[in-house]
Amino acid sequence: MMIIIPICSIIFLLFIIFDLAPRFIEKQWKVFWFYTVLISFSFVIHILVVLDFKLPSPAVPIKRLVSYIFGLQG
């Protein structure tokens, strides 16, 4: 099970090399920082899931948001 962490770390590293580095070189700062935040967030979530950390479900906040946007009662 712990072999998943190094394998996925290599995959994340490949994403950084082939997708994030060109954005930095081309000085596309908005895209670079957006990708940096998304990749960092997904890597942290991945590590927490692999380590069997109990993550809260986003279903309730999403349901509340959709209900608020569309004015649904329920």
Secondary structure, DSSP 8 states (H G I E B T S, - for coil): -TTHHHHHHHHHHHHIIIIIHHHHHTT-HHHHHHHHHHHHHHHHHHHHHHTT-----SHHHHHHHHHHHHT---
